[in-house]
Amino acid sequence: VRTKSDRVDVEVIGPAEALELETECGSGLCQWLAGDFLFHCHVAHHYVAGMWGYWRVYNTLQVPGMQNDVMPAMRELPDRIGRIHTPVTSDQLIGKTVNWFGKKFTITEKGKTNWKSEPAQVTLKDWVSMQLTNPGKPGHKDDELGQLMAYDATVIDWVWDGNKALSEKEPTLGENPKYKAEWQGYKAGERRAIWFEPSTGKVAWPWLTPHFGKRPPRPNDHNGAPWLEMIRLNDDGSRSVEPARPGENGPWSLCPDRAGSQKYNVHFVKLPI
Ligand SMILES: [Cu+2]
């Protein structure tokens, strides 16, 4: 929707020039995506020299005591008061009906998930685990150093405490100049509750804290869009290992319902350099 100016893909600027950008649909753009956007100069010598950054988009209020990272707290914009909520822990999602632009889900404590009901009834355990990396111990190790040395991206050591999803343990090893658990009110070596946005039920971004030297985990099943397209089902309702189908996540899907798709084979040839 054009409201202010022409849409552009590329804008060339030279040294000492500045340009002000205003994105469509707010910080998460029109996908309403929370996450980390990598932005960078397209000149190779420039981006390797540091001309890049992360554009972090939160989905919960970043006010003292409820922040997802160690960045400065942020005040609500005066014309958008009340639109962004404070987070809840997973047990507080039970009984809630969450709304994804009109597609609704009720999160239940017990019983079986029923995707076909209206709204869909999804157990808390299914709801949370489809969003996160598979739970487990990296390298099948219990200790922090063993998990770090395992270089295992398939699982992270998050756990359930009843209906409360808890993070992996906060780091104790190494001197990370950019992060200490205490800075965020967490305790080194202990777990903390994973937070969720209450109106959508989606995990509050970012849900991991830095662990110096540890390999970043993959989403479950290598899902390319774990935050936007967490629902990927087989016909029998079990979790698929394929990416979500067009429209499968309702109006919040990356591709609209009935969008066509084309598969391509990619061939790799090993060459000495
Ligand atoms: Cu540059």
Residues whose N, C-alpha, C, O or C-beta is under 5 A from the ligand:
A	BS01	CU	C41 V43 H46 M51
